[in-house]
Amino acid sequence: MEENNGQARNCPICGRDNACGYLSRPPQESCWCTAETFPPEIFGLVPPEQLHQSCICKECLTNFRRKVKPENGI
């Protein structure tokens, strides 16, 4: 992931630090998100102009899963 406009470290949903391993100092060989599966529906929460610009944080992913699981059995 490339840092763009200084926003790549911020989650596009909540705006907090997304803990991207690729953008850490020193950069890591991978990021926590590479071991995760993101439900396609979560990307509907990202403003269109921010899609594919920065990582969704782990907290937003966890919160999304909690909200969706009871409704959809995911």
Secondary structure, DSSP 8 states (H G I E B T S, - for coil): ----TT-TTB-TTT-SB---TTTSSS--SS-GGGG----GGGGGGS-GGGTTTS---HHHHHHHHHHHHHHH--
